[in-house]
Amino acid sequence: MVIPLAPPTILARLRAETRPYHDAIEQNEFNQAVAAGSPSVAATARFLAKMYGFLVPYEAQLRQHAAALGPAWEIPARQRAHLILADLHVAAAELPLCPAMPPLATLPQLLGAMYVVEGSTLGGQVLARQLAKSNIDYTTYFTGYGDQTGPRWKTFCQLLEAAATPATAAAIVQSASETFQHLASWLTRP
C-alpha cells in the first residue's frame, strides 16, 4: 500500500523554490562587503537608500490590504521604511523610489512579497551586529523589530501557513520569487 505524501507546507515551498533568488540577492555590493568584513559607510548608505525606494511602494500596498489581512498581521508595526530615514538623516524626497515593483494587487501576491521583506528582518539582525563592529552607525533599520524580531517572524509564518491554500500557494511562491528578482535588480541599478 502506498501512502500519499502530504504536499509541502507553504514555508517549505517558499524556502526551496526561492532559494536561487535569495542567494542571488546576496551578491550585491553591500552584502559582499559585509560578508568580507569590510562594509563601508557609502555602500551601506546606498543600500539603505535603495531599500527605502523599494519599501515605500511595498508598504503602501500593504496598508491598502491591511483590513483584508486583519489585525493579527500587525500591519502598522510592519512598516519600516521610516527607520531608514532615521538612519540616513535625510528627507524622503531625497531618495528615489523603485519604478518597477512586482505585482502586489492580490493577497497572494502581497503574501509572497511579505515573505521576502519580513524574512529580511532576520538577516538584518546579523547585519546590524556586523555594521556595529565596523563602527557604522546605520543600524536602526537593520535592527528590525529588536527583541520582537524572532517572535514577529514566527507569528508571520503561522499566519502565512493558515492563509495559504492549495489554490493560492503557487501565486504566493511566484510573488516571492518575483519580489526577490525585482529587489535584486533595483539594488544593482545605478
QUINORRA-V848869 format. One record per pair of residues at least 12 apart in sequence whose ideal C-beta (glycine too) atoms are under 7 Angstrom apart, sorted by sequence separation. I is the first residue (numbers start at 1). GAP is how many residues later the second one is. D is the distance in Angstrom with one decimal. If there is no record, write none. Layout:
# QUINORRA-V848869
I/GAP/D + I/GAP/D
This chain:
# QUINORRA-V848869
63/12/6.5 + 30/13/4.9 + 62/13/5.8 + 29/14/5.6 + 30/14/6.4 + 128/14/3.8 + 127/15/4.6 + 128/15/4.9 + 62/16/6.8 + 30/17/3.7 + 124/17/7.0 + 124/18/4.0 + 125/18/6.9 + 124/19/6.9 + 125/19/6.0 + 59/20/5.2 + 124/20/4.8 + 59/22/5.6 + 121/23/3.6 + 121/24/6.2 + 125/24/5.8 + 55/25/6.4 + 56/25/5.2 + 55/26/4.0 + 122/27/6.6 + 121/28/5.1 + 52/29/5.4 + 122/31/5.9 + 52/32/4.2 + 121/32/6.5 + 51/33/6.1 + 118/35/6.3 + 48/36/4.9 + 118/38/4.9 + 48/39/5.8 + 49/39/6.7 + 68/39/6.2 + 48/40/5.8 + 57/40/6.1 + 56/41/5.6 + 57/41/6.3 + 53/42/5.8 + 65/42/6.4 + 114/42/7.0 + 45/43/6.0 + 52/43/4.9 + 53/43/5.1 + 58/43/6.8 + 61/43/4.1 + 53/44/4.8 + 54/44/4.7 + 57/44/5.1 + 53/45/4.7 + 65/45/5.4 + 115/45/6.7 + 49/46/5.0 + 58/46/6.8 + 62/48/6.6 + 61/49/6.2 + 111/49/6.1 + 87/51/4.4 + 111/52/6.3 + 87/53/4.7 + 86/54/5.0 + 87/54/5.4 + 58/55/6.1 + 83/57/4.8 + 84/57/4.8 + 83/58/4.2 + 58/59/6.3 + 108/60/4.4 + 112/60/4.5 + 116/60/5.5 + 80/61/6.4 + 111/61/4.9 + 112/61/6.5 + 115/61/4.7 + 109/62/6.5 + 112/62/6.7 + 113/62/5.7 + 108/63/3.7 + 112/63/2.6 + 113/63/7.0 + 116/63/4.3 + 108/64/4.8 + 112/64/3.8 + 116/64/5.7 + 109/66/4.3 + 113/66/4.4 + 108/67/6.3 + 112/67/6.1 + 116/67/6.9 + 102/73/6.4 + 102/76/4.0 + 102/77/4.9 + 102/80/4.6 + 101/81/6.2 + 100/82/6.2 + 73/86/6.0 + 44/87/6.4 + 72/87/6.0 + 98/88/4.7 + 48/90/5.9 + 39/91/6.8 + 39/92/6.0 + 44/92/5.4 + 34/93/6.0 + 45/93/6.6 + 48/93/6.1 + 44/94/4.9 + 39/95/5.3 + 41/95/5.6 + 34/96/5.3 + 39/97/6.0 + 14/101/5.4 + 54/129/5.7 + 54/132/5.6 + 53/133/6.8 + 50/136/5.9 + 50/137/5.0 + 47/140/6.9 + 11/146/5.8 + 11/149/6.8 + 10/150/6.0 + 11/150/6.4 + 10/151/5.9 + 9/152/6.1 + 10/154/3.8 + 18/155/7.0 + 25/155/5.5 + 13/156/6.3 + 17/156/5.1 + 21/156/5.4 + 18/158/4.9 + 22/158/6.0 + 25/158/6.1 + 10/159/5.5 + 14/159/5.9 + 18/159/5.3 + 21/159/3.4 + 25/159/4.4 + 28/159/4.6 + 13/160/5.4 + 17/160/6.7 + 21/160/5.7 + 24/160/5.5 + 28/160/5.9 + 10/162/6.2 + 14/162/5.5 + 18/162/5.9
